[in-house]
Amino acid sequence: DVVMTQTPVSLSVSLGNQASISCRSSQSLLHSDGNTYLSWYLQKPGQSPQLLIYLASNRFSGVSNRFSGSGSGTDFTLKISRVEPEDLGVYYCFQHTHLPLTFGSGTKLEIK
Amino acid sequence: EVQLVESGGGLVQPGRSLKLSCAASGFTFSDYYMAWVRQAPTKGLEWVASISYDGGSTYYRDSVKGRFTISRDNAKSSLYLQMDSLRSEDTATYYCTTGELAFAYWGQGTLVTVSS
């Protein structure tokens, strides 16, 4: 199974500052079709997960441009610029290049 | 507007069965792979199973293989998860999810509690 290692486990950020979350996979996520099936999700308290980024670096419709994804192969990063109160929650990376599909263990973002 | 509404959760004894349903609307159901993702209390997200557009291909995580069956009825725009031989470790909120290049749409989840 592809192991998705997310760091840090938790993050405390002041409003207006930047947050960065790393996700490393135990195998390359480059699919034979040329796509890299790595996505990022935010689960706000008491809510279902919501998609932020797909194919490693594409923002989903309606997602603030304060969120950006980068990376390739096995190393990926989610950056949140100018953190706002509504950004708090748990962030997950997810790969669906290889079966079984696997999530990272999550990064809890708290606002200082 | 895309909507996914799960139902069928509840309290069930170990070894018993339960069937979850997900009613979809707002998109052409037969055009999308569908999946179930679960989340144990206070834990992270875990993919459970996926099914292809016409139901011809199904995929499972090892821990549910042989016990869970994912299926769909495109005429009813509905997704199902038949869960047999339930174990305490299957206790979780089960989400129905779909999307073109990622899990873009999620239901509100249905809670399954396996306990005697």
Interface residues (C-beta under 8 A of the other chain):
Chain A: N35 Y37 S39 Y41 Q43 S48 P49 Q50 L51 Y54 L55 N58 F60 V90 Y92 F94 H96 L99 P100 L101 T102 F103 G104 S105 G106
Chain B: A35 V37 G44 L45 E46 W47 S50 Y59 Y60 R61 D62 Y95 G99 L101 A102 F103 A104 W106 G107 Q108 G109
